[in-house]
Amino acid sequence: MIASLMMYRHSATSGAEARYWSAIRGALAVRGIDSPAALSNDAPPLSVWRAPDLLLSQTCGLPLRLWLRAHVTLIGTPDYGLEGCPPGYYRSAFVVRRNDPRETLSRFRDARFVYNDRFSQSGFAAAHAHAARLGIWFRHCRQSHGHLQSARAVAEGRADIAALDAMSWRLIRRHEPFADRLRVLDWSAPSPGLPYISARGADRAVLFEAISVAIDALAAEDRAALGLCGLVDIPLSAYLRQPVPPDNV
């Protein structure tokens, strides 16, 4: 049995995350469900998401619709109370250096765009969909392997623009001093946020209830640290409606 909550890890919130997992384990135990004592947060994400004994993990919308939908149970989507988004939704912040004089996304057509992963909804797919509506894409693109790394690359002048998950951007602004060198140029349209999943055939209703109870049981300071407001039911169809970037970009 495996569980992982790797998506919004930050050293500043590790204690709150540990208490959240403890609360989930307690709520599952009351319902007769065993769970691993420790999270496998360092395991390769796809191996976790495709594991036949997956109890709980959090994935991204793009892998869900590309690879996972036939192999997992969609439990629910955490609501992080993000500004400009319906409950359970998020959007991408296009961040640039604070002293960059360019004021519109179209001015960055020839800029150095950095993204966390080619198969990231917020870092790549939402960025491409938003730019495509403006009739542009970036001439120079490279992968950073993480939203934090993307933001740092822009702040340090190794890239000019990045698209960051709004929750990741919140954590960066709270905990990373270099965030003062950045500003938001634009926002993508909201899309369904990062959902919780379990292995195919899991009892979705029981897992949804247990996680909701665990969120409610957290101390207010832990909920604030993790940004958790609750768990919402966003159907798979809402994830599948989001555009997938073409292979040639």
Helices and strands as residue ranges (DSSP letters): E 2-3, G 11-13, H 14-30, H 45-49, E 54-58, H 61-63, I 64-68, E 72-79, E 89-90, E 92-97, G 105-108, E 112-115, I 121-125, H 126-133, E 140-143, H 147-155, E 161-165, H 166-175, G 177-181, E 182-187, E 191-192, E 196-199, H 204-217, H 220-226, E 230-232, H 236-240
